Amino acid sequence: QVQLVESGGGSVQAGGALSLSCAGSGSIFSMATIAWFRQAPGKQREWVASISSLGGTAYADSVKGRFSISRDNAKNTVFLQMNTLKPEDTAVYYCKAINRGLDYWGQGTQVTVSS
């Protein structure tokens, strides 16, 4: 079982930056791939970035070069550094842990980017 809690969301002007955290509990956190997703009003949830248990990363084209995902397994935490934010980045951001065919979601944190 993994429980996830996101934090770090807020409001920022276009061009600004925010850093999100996903804190996990449970012994399998360090073995799980952790992904960030986001969901804007009226839109489907979309994948943003992932980091494997060994630190391999992947990004959606829409955030490549602006967002950076990292993890600190000693603290059971994954980070999403978001730079050069755009109004279209406005969404609720969720983290997801994936391990052995099971997945767990956090409750999300709101990010609002104003123009």
KASUL-V920713 format. One record per pair of residues at least 12 apart in sequence whose C-alpha atoms are under 10 Angstrom apart, sorted by the first residue. I is the first residue (numbers start at 1). GAP is how many residues later the second one is. Records with the same first field share a line. If there is no record, write none. Layout:
BEGIN
I = GAP + GAP
END
This chain:
BEGIN
1 = 24 + 25 + 26 + 27 + 28 + 98 + 101 + 102 + 103
2 = 22 + 23 + 24 + 25 + 26 + 27 + 30 + 94 + 95 + 96 + 97 + 100 + 101 + 102 + 103 + 104
3 = 19 + 20 + 21 + 22 + 23 + 26 + 93 + 94 + 101 + 102 + 103 + 104
4 = 17 + 18 + 19 + 20 + 21 + 22 + 25 + 72 + 73 + 90 + 91 + 92 + 93 + 100 + 101 + 102 + 103 + 104
5 = 16 + 17 + 18 + 19 + 20 + 72 + 89 + 90 + 91 + 100 + 101 + 102 + 103 + 104
6 = 14 + 15 + 16 + 17 + 18 + 71 + 72 + 73 + 87 + 88 + 89 + 90 + 99 + 100 + 101 + 102 + 103 + 104
7 = 12 + 13 + 14 + 15 + 16 + 72 + 86 + 87 + 100 + 101 + 102 + 103
8 = 12 + 13 + 14 + 71 + 72 + 73 + 101 + 102 + 103
9 = 12 + 82 + 83 + 84 + 99 + 100 + 101 + 102 + 103
10 = 80 + 99 + 100 + 101 + 102 + 103
11 = 79 + 99 + 100 + 101 + 102 + 103
12 = 73 + 74 + 75 + 78 + 99 + 100 + 101 + 102 + 103
13 = 71 + 72 + 73 + 74 + 99 + 100 + 101 + 102
14 = 69 + 70 + 71 + 72 + 73 + 74 + 75 + 98 + 99 + 100 + 101
15 = 67 + 68 + 69 + 70 + 71 + 72 + 98 + 99 + 100
16 = 66 + 67 + 68 + 69 + 70 + 97 + 98
17 = 49 + 50 + 64 + 65 + 66 + 67 + 68 + 69 + 96
18 = 49 + 62 + 63 + 64 + 65 + 66 + 67 + 93 + 95
19 = 48 + 49 + 50 + 60 + 61 + 62 + 63 + 64
20 = 16 + 49 + 58 + 59 + 60 + 61 + 62 + 73 + 74 + 75 + 89 + 91
21 = 48 + 49 + 50 + 56 + 57 + 58 + 59 + 60 + 74 + 88
22 = 12 + 13 + 14 + 49 + 54 + 55 + 56 + 57 + 58 + 72 + 73 + 74 + 75 + 84 + 86 + 87
23 = 48 + 49 + 52 + 53 + 54 + 55 + 56 + 72 + 83
24 = 49 + 51 + 52 + 53 + 54 + 71 + 72 + 73 + 82
25 = 50 + 51 + 52
26 = 50
27 = 49
28 = 25 + 48 + 69 + 70 + 71 + 72
29 = 24 + 44 + 46 + 47 + 48 + 49 + 68 + 69 + 70
30 = 22 + 23 + 24 + 41 + 42 + 43 + 44 + 45 + 46 + 47 + 48 + 67 + 69
31 = 21 + 22 + 23 + 42 + 66 + 67 + 68 + 69
32 = 19 + 20 + 21 + 22 + 64 + 65 + 66 + 67 + 68 + 70 + 71
33 = 17 + 18 + 19 + 20 + 21 + 22 + 23 + 24 + 63 + 64 + 65 + 66 + 67 + 70
34 = 15 + 16 + 17 + 18 + 19 + 21 + 23 + 35 + 36 + 37 + 43 + 44 + 45 + 61 + 62 + 63 + 64 + 65 + 69 + 70 + 71
35 = 12 + 13 + 14 + 15 + 16 + 17 + 22 + 23 + 24 + 34 + 43 + 45 + 59 + 60 + 61 + 62 + 63 + 70
36 = 12 + 13 + 14 + 15 + 23 + 33 + 42 + 43 + 44 + 57 + 58 + 59 + 60 + 61 + 69 + 70 + 72
37 = 12 + 13 + 23 + 54 + 55 + 56 + 57 + 58 + 59 + 68 + 71
38 = 51 + 52 + 53 + 54 + 55 + 56 + 57 + 70 + 71 + 72 + 73
39 = 50 + 51 + 52 + 53 + 54 + 55 + 69 + 71
40 = 48 + 49 + 50 + 51 + 52 + 53 + 70 + 71 + 72
41 = 49 + 50 + 51
43 = 48
45 = 46 + 47 + 48 + 49
46 = 14 + 47 + 48
47 = 12 + 13 + 46 + 47 + 48 + 49
48 = 12 + 13 + 14 + 15 + 16 + 19 + 21 + 32 + 45 + 46 + 47
49 = 12 + 14 + 15 + 18 + 19 + 20 + 21 + 31 + 46
50 = 18 + 19 + 20 + 28 + 30 + 45 + 46 + 47
51 = 17 + 18 + 19 + 20 + 27 + 28 + 46
52 = 18 + 19 + 45 + 46
53 = 18 + 20 + 45 + 46
54 = 17 + 19
55 = 14 + 15 + 16 + 17 + 18
56 = 13 + 14
57 = 12 + 13
62 = 26 + 27
63 = 19 + 20 + 21 + 22 + 23 + 26
65 = 17 + 18 + 19
66 = 15 + 16 + 17 + 18 + 19
67 = 13 + 14 + 15 + 16 + 17 + 18
68 = 12 + 13 + 14 + 15
69 = 12 + 13
78 = 17
79 = 16
80 = 13 + 15
85 = 26 + 27 + 28 + 29 + 30
86 = 26 + 27 + 28 + 29
87 = 24 + 25 + 26 + 27 + 28
88 = 24 + 25 + 26 + 27
89 = 22 + 23 + 24 + 25
90 = 20 + 21 + 22 + 23 + 24
91 = 17 + 18 + 19 + 20 + 21 + 22
92 = 15 + 16 + 17 + 18 + 19 + 20
93 = 13 + 14 + 15 + 16 + 17 + 18
94 = 12 + 13 + 14 + 15 + 16
95 = 12 + 13 + 14
96 = 12
END
